[in-house]
Amino acid sequence: MDWSDLISKIKITGDNCCAIINSNDSRLNSLVKNNTQYLWQGDSAYWSSQAPVCFPIVGV
C-alpha cells in the first residue's frame, strides 16, 4: 500500500457535492454533484490515467 497516496487527498463536501483534491500537485481528482461524477476516473479498458485541465482558456 502506498501511504503517501492516502494522506495526500483532501476531501471537501457540501450540499450534494464533493471534491477530492490531490495536495501533492493541487490536482482535482474527483468532482461529484447529485451522485454524478464529472471527472474521468480512469478505465483500464480505454485509458487508466487522469489528466484534468484545471484552467482552460475559454472564448476568444
HELIX and SHEET records of a PDB file:
HELIX    1   1 TRP A    3  ILE A    7  1                                   5    
SHEET    1   A 4 LYS A   9  GLY A  14  0                                        
SHEET    2   A 4 CYS A  17  ASN A  22 -1                                        
SHEET    3   A 4 ARG A  27  LYS A  33 -1                                        
SHEET    4   A 4 THR A  36  GLN A  37 -1                                        
END                                                                             
